[in-house]
């Protein structure tokens, strides 16, 4: 169990130390977050604007970036990922041309490619396993 936990930490070292609101990122000249591995991750302004155009001003305050794409082959099967959160689902559904429903959205490999092509800096893969 300890080894598995350490492996997941290593796999997810590219994730944000803490996510930041879209609104605060839009106010910066060079929007970025600090990652768990102490490096910095920069967001493309055009992506931030694209997301902002899909949300109300209030939603921009509440959305935290990056959007996590949860990968877990033991939970969802290979090639399937989950997007969690009402605002995150709203954005991903809009990008993929789907209807948002609820607080979670399952996306499949071809959709993942399309999503990452549209939002490469504002989405990140997060690896999980069920224990």
Order of alpha helices (4+ residues) and beta strands (2+ residues): alpha-beta-alpha-beta-beta-alpha-alpha-beta-beta-alpha-beta-alpha-beta-alpha-beta
